[in-house]
């Protein structure tokens, strides 16, 4: 089975304790973009980020991963789809 590239990226952030900005679509508290503190991540599974509190965030809800001053992953079209706001 082929690994999800986001799984490798999230694992790198967790294993190397990298300060990163991870944003995702939260549908539980109303549809909005939330920021995830990488220190909350227990591990990156094959389809989900698993948090220390036992909750899981599916990769398809990740909108942005940024660290070291660079955007390593961006799915900005989803931001507009879920919030109705333009990112430009």
PDB file with one MODEL, atoms N, CA, C and O in Angstrom:
MODEL        1
ATOM      1  N   UNK A   1       0.842  -1.180   0.000  1.00  0.00           N
ATOM      2  CA  UNK A   1       0.000   0.000   0.000  1.00  0.00           C
ATOM      3  C   UNK A   1       0.893   1.251   0.000  1.00  0.00           C
ATOM      4  O   UNK A   1       1.872   1.338   0.740  1.00  0.00           O
ATOM      5  N   UNK A   2       0.529   2.195  -0.837  1.00  0.00           N
ATOM      6  CA  UNK A   2       1.288   3.433  -0.954  1.00  0.00           C
ATOM      7  C   UNK A   2       0.976   4.355   0.226  1.00  0.00           C
ATOM      8  O   UNK A   2      -0.182   4.527   0.605  1.00  0.00           O
ATOM      9  N   UNK A   3       2.025   4.940   0.797  1.00  0.00           N
ATOM     10  CA  UNK A   3       1.848   5.856   1.929  1.00  0.00           C
ATOM     11  C   UNK A   3       1.314   7.207   1.461  1.00  0.00           C
ATOM     12  O   UNK A   3       1.624   7.670   0.364  1.00  0.00           O
ATOM     13  N   UNK A   4       0.522   7.814   2.304  1.00  0.00           N
ATOM     14  CA  UNK A   4       0.019   9.157   2.055  1.00  0.00           C
ATOM     15  C   UNK A   4       1.174  10.138   2.292  1.00  0.00           C
ATOM     16  O   UNK A   4       1.811  10.074   3.344  1.00  0.00           O
ATOM     17  N   UNK A   5       1.464  11.047   1.341  1.00  0.00           N
ATOM     18  CA  UNK A   5       2.558  12.003   1.534  1.00  0.00           C
ATOM     19  C   UNK A   5       2.353  12.886   2.766  1.00  0.00           C
ATOM     20  O   UNK A   5       3.325  13.325   3.380  1.00  0.00           O
ATOM     21  N   UNK A   6       1.096  13.148   3.131  1.00  0.00           N
ATOM     22  CA  UNK A   6       0.843  13.932   4.341  1.00  0.00           C
ATOM     23  C   UNK A   6       1.282  13.169   5.587  1.00  0.00           C
ATOM     24  O   UNK A   6       1.723  13.775   6.564  1.00  0.00           O
ATOM     25  N   UNK A   7       1.164  11.839   5.557  1.00  0.00           N
ATOM     26  CA  UNK A   7       1.595  11.027   6.689  1.00  0.00           C
ATOM     27  C   UNK A   7       3.097  11.218   6.926  1.00  0.00           C
ATOM     28  O   UNK A   7       3.526  11.400   8.065  1.00  0.00           O
ATOM     29  N   UNK A   8       3.882  11.178   5.868  1.00  0.00           N
ATOM     30  CA  UNK A   8       5.328  11.381   6.004  1.00  0.00           C
ATOM     31  C   UNK A   8       5.647  12.780   6.517  1.00  0.00           C
ATOM     32  O   UNK A   8       6.511  12.942   7.379  1.00  0.00           O
ATOM     33  N   UNK A   9       4.964  13.779   6.001  1.00  0.00           N
ATOM     34  CA  UNK A   9       5.203  15.160   6.412  1.00  0.00           C
ATOM     35  C   UNK A   9       4.835  15.376   7.883  1.00  0.00           C
ATOM     36  O   UNK A   9       5.596  15.996   8.625  1.00  0.00           O
ATOM     37  N   UNK A  10       3.676  14.871   8.307  1.00  0.00           N
ATOM     38  CA  UNK A  10       3.253  15.003   9.703  1.00  0.00           C
ATOM     39  C   UNK A  10       4.218  14.261  10.620  1.00  0.00           C
ATOM     40  O   UNK A  10       4.588  14.775  11.676  1.00  0.00           O
ATOM     41  N   UNK A  11       4.627  13.057  10.227  1.00  0.00           N
ATOM     42  CA  UNK A  11       5.583  12.310  11.054  1.00  0.00           C
ATOM     43  C   UNK A  11       6.903  13.058  11.201  1.00  0.00           C
ATOM     44  O   UNK A  11       7.491  13.059  12.282  1.00  0.00           O
ATOM     45  N   UNK A  12       7.372  13.688  10.139  1.00  0.00           N
ATOM     46  CA  UNK A  12       8.600  14.472  10.214  1.00  0.00           C
ATOM     47  C   UNK A  12       8.454  15.598  11.239  1.00  0.00           C
ATOM     48  O   UNK A  12       9.353  15.835  12.047  1.00  0.00           O
ATOM     49  N   UNK A  13       7.314  16.287  11.197  1.00  0.00           N
ATOM     50  CA  UNK A  13       7.055  17.381  12.135  1.00  0.00           C
ATOM     51  C   UNK A  13       7.049  16.867  13.577  1.00  0.00           C
ATOM     52  O   UNK A  13       7.624  17.494  14.467  1.00  0.00           O
ATOM     53  N   UNK A  14       6.397  15.724  13.800  1.00  0.00           N
ATOM     54  CA  UNK A  14       6.289  15.159  15.158  1.00  0.00           C
ATOM     55  C   UNK A  14       7.630  14.634  15.638  1.00  0.00           C
ATOM     56  O   UNK A  14       8.062  14.972  16.740  1.00  0.00           O
ATOM     57  N   UNK A  15       8.300  13.814  14.835  1.00  0.00           N
ATOM     58  CA  UNK A  15       9.546  13.183  15.260  1.00  0.00           C
ATOM     59  C   UNK A  15      10.662  14.186  15.500  1.00  0.00           C
ATOM     60  O   UNK A  15      11.464  14.020  16.419  1.00  0.00           O
ATOM     61  N   UNK A  16      10.715  15.226  14.676  1.00  0.00           N
ATOM     62  CA  UNK A  16      11.784  16.216  14.815  1.00  0.00           C
ATOM     63  C   UNK A  16      11.372  17.412  15.670  1.00  0.00           C
ATOM     64  O   UNK A  16      12.130  18.371  15.816  1.00  0.00           O
ATOM     65  N   UNK A  17      10.148  17.347  16.241  1.00  0.00           N
ATOM     66  CA  UNK A  17       9.644  18.409  17.111  1.00  0.00           C
ATOM     67  C   UNK A  17       9.738  19.784  16.438  1.00  0.00           C
ATOM     68  O   UNK A  17      10.241  20.744  17.022  1.00  0.00           O
ATOM     69  N   UNK A  18       9.251  19.855  15.213  1.00  0.00           N
ATOM     70  CA  UNK A  18       9.324  21.074  14.405  1.00  0.00           C
ATOM     71  C   UNK A  18       8.131  21.970  14.729  1.00  0.00           C
ATOM     72  O   UNK A  18       6.995  21.503  14.803  1.00  0.00           O
ATOM     73  N   UNK A  19       8.400  23.255  14.920  1.00  0.00           N
ATOM     74  CA  UNK A  19       7.323  24.241  15.080  1.00  0.00           C
ATOM     75  C   UNK A  19       6.652  24.388  13.722  1.00  0.00           C
ATOM     76  O   UNK A  19       7.292  24.782  12.747  1.00  0.00           O
ATOM     77  N   UNK A  20       5.379  24.076  13.659  1.00  0.00           N
ATOM     78  CA  UNK A  20       4.674  24.115  12.384  1.00  0.00           C
ATOM     79  C   UNK A  20       3.279  24.695  12.571  1.00  0.00           C
ATOM     80  O   UNK A  20       2.709  24.671  13.661  1.00  0.00           O
ATOM     81  N   UNK A  21       2.761  25.208  11.487  1.00  0.00           N
ATOM     82  CA  UNK A  21       1.387  25.705  11.444  1.00  0.00           C
ATOM     83  C   UNK A  21       0.578  24.702  10.622  1.00  0.00           C
ATOM     84  O   UNK A  21       0.777  24.564   9.415  1.00  0.00           O
ATOM     85  N   UNK A  22      -0.332  24.009  11.293  1.00  0.00           N
ATOM     86  CA  UNK A  22      -1.194  23.042  10.611  1.00  0.00           C
ATOM     87  C   UNK A  22      -2.632  23.534  10.763  1.00  0.00           C
ATOM     88  O   UNK A  22      -3.117  23.721  11.879  1.00  0.00           O
ATOM     89  N   UNK A  23      -3.302  23.739   9.642  1.00  0.00           N
ATOM     90  CA  UNK A  23      -4.684  24.193   9.665  1.00  0.00           C
ATOM     91  C   UNK A  23      -5.572  23.122   9.052  1.00  0.00           C
ATOM     92  O   UNK A  23      -5.185  22.438   8.104  1.00  0.00           O
ATOM     93  N   UNK A  24      -6.782  22.990   9.617  1.00  0.00           N
ATOM     94  CA  UNK A  24      -7.706  21.978   9.130  1.00  0.00           C
ATOM     95  C   UNK A  24      -9.140  22.470   9.249  1.00  0.00           C
ATOM     96  O   UNK A  24      -9.432  23.414   9.982  1.00  0.00           O
ATOM     97  N   UNK A  25     -10.020  21.815   8.518  1.00  0.00           N
ATOM     98  CA  UNK A  25     -11.442  22.143   8.544  1.00  0.00           C
ATOM     99  C   UNK A  25     -12.068  21.411   9.719  1.00  0.00           C
ATOM    100  O   UNK A  25     -12.007  20.184   9.800  1.00  0.00           O
ATOM    101  N   UNK A  26     -12.668  22.164  10.626  1.00  0.00           N
ATOM    102  CA  UNK A  26     -13.345  21.592  11.786  1.00  0.00           C
ATOM    103  C   UNK A  26     -14.836  21.621  11.525  1.00  0.00           C
ATOM    104  O   UNK A  26     -15.408  22.687  11.300  1.00  0.00           O
ATOM    105  N   UNK A  27     -15.467  20.467  11.552  1.00  0.00           N
ATOM    106  CA  UNK A  27     -16.910  20.397  11.307  1.00  0.00           C
ATOM    107  C   UNK A  27     -17.690  20.167  12.601  1.00  0.00           C
ATOM    108  O   UNK A  27     -18.920  20.151  12.577  1.00  0.00           O
ATOM    109  N   UNK A  28     -17.004  19.991  13.719  1.00  0.00           N
ATOM    110  CA  UNK A  28     -17.692  19.708  14.978  1.00  0.00           C
ATOM    111  C   UNK A  28     -18.160  20.963  15.693  1.00  0.00           C
ATOM    112  O   UNK A  28     -19.206  20.951  16.342  1.00  0.00           O
ATOM    113  N   UNK A  29     -17.413  22.030  15.584  1.00  0.00           N
ATOM    114  CA  UNK A  29     -17.774  23.290  16.242  1.00  0.00           C
ATOM    115  C   UNK A  29     -18.263  24.293  15.209  1.00  0.00           C
ATOM    116  O   UNK A  29     -18.001  25.489  15.345  1.00  0.00           O
ATOM    117  N   UNK A  30     -18.947  23.846  14.208  1.00  0.00           N
ATOM    118  CA  UNK A  30     -19.324  24.714  13.098  1.00  0.00           C
ATOM    119  C   UNK A  30     -18.221  24.620  12.066  1.00  0.00           C
ATOM    120  O   UNK A  30     -17.060  24.408  12.415  1.00  0.00           O
ATOM    121  N   UNK A  31     -18.564  24.773  10.822  1.00  0.00           N
ATOM    122  CA  UNK A  31     -17.562  24.629   9.769  1.00  0.00           C
ATOM    123  C   UNK A  31     -16.651  25.843   9.776  1.00  0.00           C
ATOM    124  O   UNK A  31     -17.068  26.959   9.466  1.00  0.00           O
ATOM    125  N   UNK A  32     -15.391  25.598  10.140  1.00  0.00           N
ATOM    126  CA  UNK A  32     -14.404  26.679  10.169  1.00  0.00           C
ATOM    127  C   UNK A  32     -13.012  26.088  10.131  1.00  0.00           C
ATOM    128  O   UNK A  32     -12.830  24.884  10.312  1.00  0.00           O
ATOM    129  N   UNK A  33     -12.041  26.933   9.895  1.00  0.00           N
ATOM    130  CA  UNK A  33     -10.646  26.516   9.862  1.00  0.00           C
ATOM    131  C   UNK A  33     -10.068  26.677  11.272  1.00  0.00           C
ATOM    132  O   UNK A  33     -10.207  27.724  11.904  1.00  0.00           O
ATOM    133  N   UNK A  34      -9.422  25.621  11.741  1.00  0.00           N
ATOM    134  CA  UNK A  34      -8.778  25.670  13.052  1.00  0.00           C
ATOM    135  C   UNK A  34      -7.294  25.378  12.899  1.00  0.00           C
ATOM    136  O   UNK A  34      -6.867  24.735  11.940  1.00  0.00           O
ATOM    137  N   UNK A  35      -6.531  25.851  13.840  1.00  0.00           N
ATOM    138  CA  UNK A  35      -5.094  25.605  13.856  1.00  0.00           C
ATOM    139  C   UNK A  35      -4.800  24.489  14.853  1.00  0.00           C
ATOM    140  O   UNK A  35      -5.354  24.464  15.952  1.00  0.00           O
ATOM    141  N   UNK A  36      -3.929  23.575  14.461  1.00  0.00           N
ATOM    142  CA  UNK A  36      -3.554  22.444  15.286  1.00  0.00           C
ATOM    143  C   UNK A  36      -2.136  22.622  15.796  1.00  0.00           C
ATOM    144  O   UNK A  36      -1.217  22.865  15.014  1.00  0.00           O
ATOM    145  N   UNK A  37      -1.957  22.502  17.092  1.00  0.00           N
ATOM    146  CA  UNK A  37      -0.623  22.538  17.689  1.00  0.00           C
ATOM    147  C   UNK A  37       0.016  21.166  17.477  1.00  0.00           C
ATOM    148  O   UNK A  37      -0.529  20.169  17.951  1.00  0.00           O
ATOM    149  N   UNK A  38       1.148  21.080  16.785  1.00  0.00           N
ATOM    150  CA  UNK A  38       1.775  19.786  16.524  1.00  0.00           C
ATOM    151  C   UNK A  38       2.107  18.987  17.791  1.00  0.00           C
ATOM    152  O   UNK A  38       2.253  17.766  17.726  1.00  0.00           O
ATOM    153  N   UNK A  39       2.224  19.649  18.919  1.00  0.00           N
ATOM    154  CA  UNK A  39       2.515  18.930  20.169  1.00  0.00           C
ATOM    155  C   UNK A  39       1.316  18.100  20.625  1.00  0.00           C
ATOM    156  O   UNK A  39       1.462  17.249  21.503  1.00  0.00           O
ATOM    157  N   UNK A  40       0.138  18.328  20.051  1.00  0.00           N
ATOM    158  CA  UNK A  40      -1.058  17.548  20.368  1.00  0.00           C
ATOM    159  C   UNK A  40      -1.110  16.226  19.605  1.00  0.00           C
ATOM    160  O   UNK A  40      -1.919  15.354  19.921  1.00  0.00           O
ATOM    161  N   UNK A  41      -0.242  16.080  18.598  1.00  0.00           N
ATOM    162  CA  UNK A  41      -0.283  14.906  17.731  1.00  0.00           C
ATOM    163  C   UNK A  41       0.426  13.724  18.391  1.00  0.00           C
ATOM    164  O   UNK A  41       1.570  13.832  18.834  1.00  0.00           O
ATOM    165  N   UNK A  42      -0.280  12.598  18.446  1.00  0.00           N
ATOM    166  CA  UNK A  42       0.307  11.355  18.938  1.00  0.00           C
ATOM    167  C   UNK A  42       1.045  10.657  17.805  1.00  0.00           C
ATOM    168  O   UNK A  42       2.202  10.262  17.948  1.00  0.00           O
ATOM    169  N   UNK A  43       0.349  10.509  16.664  1.00  0.00           N
ATOM    170  CA  UNK A  43       0.990   9.915  15.491  1.00  0.00           C
ATOM    171  C   UNK A  43       0.166  10.198  14.249  1.00  0.00           C
ATOM    172  O   UNK A  43      -0.995  10.602  14.320  1.00  0.00           O
ATOM    173  N   UNK A  44       0.797   9.977  13.120  1.00  0.00           N
ATOM    174  CA  UNK A  44       0.121  10.110  11.838  1.00  0.00           C
ATOM    175  C   UNK A  44      -0.185   8.706  11.339  1.00  0.00           C
ATOM    176  O   UNK A  44       0.725   7.942  11.016  1.00  0.00           O
ATOM    177  N   UNK A  45      -1.462   8.372  11.277  1.00  0.00           N
ATOM    178  CA  UNK A  45      -1.875   7.069  10.765  1.00  0.00           C
ATOM    179  C   UNK A  45      -1.929   7.091   9.254  1.00  0.00           C
ATOM    180  O   UNK A  45      -1.449   8.032   8.622  1.00  0.00           O
ATOM    181  N   UNK A  46      -2.510   6.058   8.675  1.00  0.00           N
ATOM    182  CA  UNK A  46      -2.569   5.985   7.214  1.00  0.00           C
ATOM    183  C   UNK A  46      -3.605   6.931   6.614  1.00  0.00           C
ATOM    184  O   UNK A  46      -3.448   7.390   5.483  1.00  0.00           O
ATOM    185  N   UNK A  47      -4.668   7.224   7.373  1.00  0.00           N
ATOM    186  CA  UNK A  47      -5.725   8.099   6.860  1.00  0.00           C
ATOM    187  C   UNK A  47      -6.052   9.274   7.763  1.00  0.00           C
ATOM    188  O   UNK A  47      -6.747  10.207   7.360  1.00  0.00           O
ATOM    189  N   UNK A  48      -5.540   9.220   8.999  1.00  0.00           N
ATOM    190  CA  UNK A  48      -5.878  10.218  10.008  1.00  0.00           C
ATOM    191  C   UNK A  48      -4.651  10.676  10.785  1.00  0.00           C
ATOM    192  O   UNK A  48      -3.670   9.943  10.909  1.00  0.00           O
ATOM    193  N   UNK A  49      -4.721  11.904  11.307  1.00  0.00           N
ATOM    194  CA  UNK A  49      -3.802  12.346  12.351  1.00  0.00           C
ATOM    195  C   UNK A  49      -4.473  11.947  13.659  1.00  0.00           C
ATOM    196  O   UNK A  49      -5.633  12.291  13.887  1.00  0.00           O
ATOM    197  N   UNK A  50      -3.776  11.242  14.502  1.00  0.00           N
ATOM    198  CA  UNK A  50      -4.320  10.803  15.775  1.00  0.00           C
ATOM    199  C   UNK A  50      -3.748  11.699  16.868  1.00  0.00           C
ATOM    200  O   UNK A  50      -2.532  11.802  17.032  1.00  0.00           O
ATOM    201  N   UNK A  51      -4.648  12.350  17.619  1.00  0.00           N
ATOM    202  CA  UNK A  51      -4.232  13.278  18.664  1.00  0.00           C
ATOM    203  C   UNK A  51      -4.110  12.566  20.004  1.00  0.00           C
ATOM    204  O   UNK A  51      -4.668  11.487  20.199  1.00  0.00           O
ATOM    205  N   UNK A  52      -3.378  13.177  20.919  1.00  0.00           N
ATOM    206  CA  UNK A  52      -3.151  12.589  22.238  1.00  0.00           C
ATOM    207  C   UNK A  52      -4.437  12.406  23.025  1.00  0.00           C
ATOM    208  O   UNK A  52      -4.503  11.544  23.901  1.00  0.00           O
ATOM    209  N   UNK A  53      -5.466  13.204  22.732  1.00  0.00           N
ATOM    210  CA  UNK A  53      -6.741  13.059  23.440  1.00  0.00           C
ATOM    211  C   UNK A  53      -7.632  11.967  22.820  1.00  0.00           C
ATOM    212  O   UNK A  53      -8.761  11.762  23.265  1.00  0.00           O
ATOM    213  N   UNK A  54      -7.122  11.272  21.797  1.00  0.00           N
ATOM    214  CA  UNK A  54      -7.852  10.180  21.173  1.00  0.00           C
ATOM    215  C   UNK A  54      -8.661  10.586  19.952  1.00  0.00           C
ATOM    216  O   UNK A  54      -9.146   9.719  19.225  1.00  0.00           O
ATOM    217  N   UNK A  55      -8.818  11.884  19.708  1.00  0.00           N
ATOM    218  CA  UNK A  55      -9.566  12.311  18.524  1.00  0.00           C
ATOM    219  C   UNK A  55      -8.706  12.154  17.272  1.00  0.00           C
ATOM    220  O   UNK A  55      -7.480  12.066  17.343  1.00  0.00           O
ATOM    221  N   UNK A  56      -9.380  12.120  16.130  1.00  0.00           N
ATOM    222  CA  UNK A  56      -8.688  11.922  14.864  1.00  0.00           C
ATOM    223  C   UNK A  56      -9.120  12.977  13.857  1.00  0.00           C
ATOM    224  O   UNK A  56     -10.285  13.372  13.811  1.00  0.00           O
ATOM    225  N   UNK A  57      -8.169  13.424  13.057  1.00  0.00           N
ATOM    226  CA  UNK A  57      -8.445  14.387  11.994  1.00  0.00           C
ATOM    227  C   UNK A  57      -8.069  13.721  10.677  1.00  0.00           C
ATOM    228  O   UNK A  57      -6.903  13.386  10.468  1.00  0.00           O
ATOM    229  N   UNK A  58      -9.041  13.525   9.784  1.00  0.00           N
ATOM    230  CA  UNK A  58      -8.722  12.908   8.490  1.00  0.00           C
ATOM    231  C   UNK A  58      -7.873  13.846   7.630  1.00  0.00           C
ATOM    232  O   UNK A  58      -8.028  15.066   7.675  1.00  0.00           O
ATOM    233  N   UNK A  59      -6.988  13.259   6.859  1.00  0.00           N
ATOM    234  CA  UNK A  59      -6.097  14.062   6.014  1.00  0.00           C
ATOM    235  C   UNK A  59      -6.852  14.946   5.025  1.00  0.00           C
ATOM    236  O   UNK A  59      -6.370  16.026   4.680  1.00  0.00           O
ATOM    237  N   UNK A  60      -8.019  14.513   4.566  1.00  0.00           N
ATOM    238  CA  UNK A  60      -8.732  15.328   3.575  1.00  0.00           C
ATOM    239  C   UNK A  60      -9.244  16.637   4.175  1.00  0.00           C
ATOM    240  O   UNK A  60      -9.703  17.510   3.438  1.00  0.00           O
ATOM    241  N   UNK A  61      -9.174  16.789   5.500  1.00  0.00           N
ATOM    242  CA  UNK A  61      -9.572  18.049   6.126  1.00  0.00           C
ATOM    243  C   UNK A  61      -8.393  18.992   6.359  1.00  0.00           C
ATOM    244  O   UNK A  61      -8.598  20.141   6.752  1.00  0.00           O
ATOM    245  N   UNK A  62      -7.179  18.537   6.128  1.00  0.00           N
ATOM    246  CA  UNK A  62      -6.002  19.402   6.282  1.00  0.00           C
ATOM    247  C   UNK A  62      -5.987  20.398   5.128  1.00  0.00           C
ATOM    248  O   UNK A  62      -6.085  20.008   3.964  1.00  0.00           O
ATOM    249  N   UNK A  63      -5.862  21.688   5.453  1.00  0.00           N
ATOM    250  CA  UNK A  63      -5.845  22.708   4.401  1.00  0.00           C
ATOM    251  C   UNK A  63      -4.457  23.288   4.166  1.00  0.00           C
ATOM    252  O   UNK A  63      -4.120  23.643   3.036  1.00  0.00           O
ATOM    253  N   UNK A  64      -3.638  23.390   5.230  1.00  0.00           N
ATOM    254  CA  UNK A  64      -2.319  24.011   5.103  1.00  0.00           C
ATOM    255  C   UNK A  64      -1.348  23.406   6.105  1.00  0.00           C
ATOM    256  O   UNK A  64      -1.699  23.156   7.258  1.00  0.00           O
ATOM    257  N   UNK A  65      -0.117  23.175   5.646  1.00  0.00           N
ATOM    258  CA  UNK A  65       0.987  22.827   6.541  1.00  0.00           C
ATOM    259  C   UNK A  65       2.146  23.743   6.170  1.00  0.00           C
ATOM    260  O   UNK A  65       2.603  23.768   5.027  1.00  0.00           O
ATOM    261  N   UNK A  66       2.603  24.486   7.158  1.00  0.00           N
ATOM    262  CA  UNK A  66       3.648  25.475   6.921  1.00  0.00           C
ATOM    263  C   UNK A  66       4.678  25.382   8.039  1.00  0.00           C
ATOM    264  O   UNK A  66       4.320  25.339   9.216  1.00  0.00           O
ATOM    265  N   UNK A  67       5.953  25.351   7.673  1.00  0.00           N
ATOM    266  CA  UNK A  67       7.031  25.444   8.663  1.00  0.00           C
ATOM    267  C   UNK A  67       8.305  25.892   7.970  1.00  0.00           C
ATOM    268  O   UNK A  67       8.433  25.813   6.748  1.00  0.00           O
ATOM    269  N   UNK A  68       9.236  26.360   8.772  1.00  0.00           N
ATOM    270  CA  UNK A  68      10.506  26.889   8.273  1.00  0.00           C
ATOM    271  C   UNK A  68      10.280  27.984   7.229  1.00  0.00           C
ATOM    272  O   UNK A  68      11.066  28.135   6.294  1.00  0.00           O
ATOM    273  N   UNK A  69       9.198  28.745   7.401  1.00  0.00           N
ATOM    274  CA  UNK A  69       8.912  29.856   6.501  1.00  0.00           C
ATOM    275  C   UNK A  69       8.401  29.452   5.130  1.00  0.00           C
ATOM    276  O   UNK A  69       8.315  30.292   4.234  1.00  0.00           O
ATOM    277  N   UNK A  70       8.057  28.172   4.945  1.00  0.00           N
ATOM    278  CA  UNK A  70       7.585  27.698   3.648  1.00  0.00           C
ATOM    279  C   UNK A  70       6.271  26.952   3.811  1.00  0.00           C
ATOM    280  O   UNK A  70       6.017  26.320   4.836  1.00  0.00           O
ATOM    281  N   UNK A  71       5.443  27.040   2.781  1.00  0.00           N
ATOM    282  CA  UNK A  71       4.212  26.253   2.752  1.00  0.00           C
ATOM    283  C   UNK A  71       4.553  24.927   2.078  1.00  0.00           C
ATOM    284  O   UNK A  71       4.935  24.891   0.908  1.00  0.00           O
ATOM    285  N   UNK A  72       4.409  23.841   2.834  1.00  0.00           N
ATOM    286  CA  UNK A  72       4.717  22.522   2.320  1.00  0.00           C
ATOM    287  C   UNK A  72       3.481  21.815   1.772  1.00  0.00           C
ATOM    288  O   UNK A  72       3.593  20.876   0.984  1.00  0.00           O
ATOM    289  N   UNK A  73       2.320  22.266   2.188  1.00  0.00           N
ATOM    290  CA  UNK A  73       1.077  21.690   1.690  1.00  0.00           C
ATOM    291  C   UNK A  73      -0.005  22.756   1.771  1.00  0.00           C
ATOM    292  O   UNK A  73      -0.140  23.438   2.787  1.00  0.00           O
ATOM    293  N   UNK A  74      -0.774  22.898   0.699  1.00  0.00           N
ATOM    294  CA  UNK A  74      -1.864  23.866   0.698  1.00  0.00           C
ATOM    295  C   UNK A  74      -3.016  23.334  -0.144  1.00  0.00           C
ATOM    296  O   UNK A  74      -2.823  22.873  -1.269  1.00  0.00           O
ATOM    297  N   UNK A  75      -4.189  23.404   0.408  1.00  0.00           N
ATOM    298  CA  UNK A  75      -5.402  22.983  -0.275  1.00  0.00           C
ATOM    299  C   UNK A  75      -6.399  24.131  -0.127  1.00  0.00           C
ATOM    300  O   UNK A  75      -7.474  23.966   0.450  1.00  0.00           O
ATOM    301  N   UNK A  76      -6.030  25.279  -0.650  1.00  0.00           N
ATOM    302  CA  UNK A  76      -6.784  26.517  -0.453  1.00  0.00           C
ATOM    303  C   UNK A  76      -8.177  26.492  -1.054  1.00  0.00           C
ATOM    304  O   UNK A  76      -9.055  27.200  -0.561  1.00  0.00           O
ATOM    305  N   UNK A  77      -8.420  25.707  -2.100  1.00  0.00           N
ATOM    306  CA  UNK A  77      -9.763  25.643  -2.680  1.00  0.00           C
ATOM    307  C   UNK A  77     -10.770  25.155  -1.653  1.00  0.00           C
ATOM    308  O   UNK A  77     -11.920  25.594  -1.652  1.00  0.00           O
ATOM    309  N   UNK A  78     -10.345  24.250  -0.779  1.00  0.00           N
ATOM    310  CA  UNK A  78     -11.246  23.751   0.257  1.00  0.00           C
ATOM    311  C   UNK A  78     -11.600  24.844   1.258  1.00  0.00           C
ATOM    312  O   UNK A  78     -12.707  24.855   1.798  1.00  0.00           O
ATOM    313  N   UNK A  79     -10.676  25.755   1.507  1.00  0.00           N
ATOM    314  CA  UNK A  79     -10.960  26.848   2.438  1.00  0.00           C
ATOM    315  C   UNK A  79     -12.161  27.642   1.937  1.00  0.00           C
ATOM    316  O   UNK A  79     -13.084  27.939   2.696  1.00  0.00           O
ATOM    317  N   UNK A  80     -12.137  27.978   0.660  1.00  0.00           N
ATOM    318  CA  UNK A  80     -13.244  28.750   0.080  1.00  0.00           C
ATOM    319  C   UNK A  80     -14.531  27.929   0.074  1.00  0.00           C
ATOM    320  O   UNK A  80     -15.606  28.449   0.372  1.00  0.00           O
ATOM    321  N   UNK A  81     -14.418  26.661  -0.263  1.00  0.00           N
ATOM    322  CA  UNK A  81     -15.587  25.786  -0.317  1.00  0.00           C
ATOM    323  C   UNK A  81     -16.286  25.710   1.034  1.00  0.00           C
ATOM    324  O   UNK A  81     -17.513  25.786   1.103  1.00  0.00           O
ATOM    325  N   UNK A  82     -15.517  25.560   2.105  1.00  0.00           N
ATOM    326  CA  UNK A  82     -16.113  25.356   3.425  1.00  0.00           C
ATOM    327  C   UNK A  82     -16.484  26.659   4.130  1.00  0.00           C
ATOM    328  O   UNK A  82     -17.405  26.667   4.947  1.00  0.00           O
ATOM    329  N   UNK A  83     -15.797  27.747   3.839  1.00  0.00           N
ATOM    330  CA  UNK A  83     -16.055  28.986   4.562  1.00  0.00           C
ATOM    331  C   UNK A  83     -16.752  30.044   3.717  1.00  0.00           C
ATOM    332  O   UNK A  83     -17.343  30.980   4.255  1.00  0.00           O
ATOM    333  N   UNK A  84     -16.686  29.899   2.387  1.00  0.00           N
ATOM    334  CA  UNK A  84     -17.264  30.893   1.498  1.00  0.00           C
ATOM    335  C   UNK A  84     -16.372  32.121   1.359  1.00  0.00           C
ATOM    336  O   UNK A  84     -16.757  33.099   0.718  1.00  0.00           O
ATOM    337  N   UNK A  85     -15.180  32.077   1.958  1.00  0.00           N
ATOM    338  CA  UNK A  85     -14.250  33.206   1.888  1.00  0.00           C
ATOM    339  C   UNK A  85     -13.125  32.904   0.908  1.00  0.00           C
ATOM    340  O   UNK A  85     -12.700  31.758   0.761  1.00  0.00           O
ATOM    341  N   UNK A  86     -12.653  33.946   0.245  1.00  0.00           N
ATOM    342  CA  UNK A  86     -11.527  33.826  -0.664  1.00  0.00           C
ATOM    343  C   UNK A  86     -10.242  34.047   0.122  1.00  0.00           C
ATOM    344  O   UNK A  86     -10.214  34.868   1.039  1.00  0.00           O
ATOM    345  N   UNK A  87      -9.167  33.319  -0.226  1.00  0.00           N
ATOM    346  CA  UNK A  87      -7.904  33.456   0.495  1.00  0.00           C
ATOM    347  C   UNK A  87      -6.977  34.472  -0.126  1.00  0.00           C
ATOM    348  O   UNK A  87      -5.930  34.768   0.450  1.00  0.00           O
ATOM    349  N   UNK A  88      -7.320  35.023  -1.291  1.00  0.00           N
ATOM    350  CA  UNK A  88      -6.418  35.978  -1.929  1.00  0.00           C
ATOM    351  C   UNK A  88      -6.643  37.379  -1.447  1.00  0.00           C
ATOM    352  O   UNK A  88      -5.960  38.302  -1.891  1.00  0.00           O
TER     353      UNK A  88
ENDMDL
END
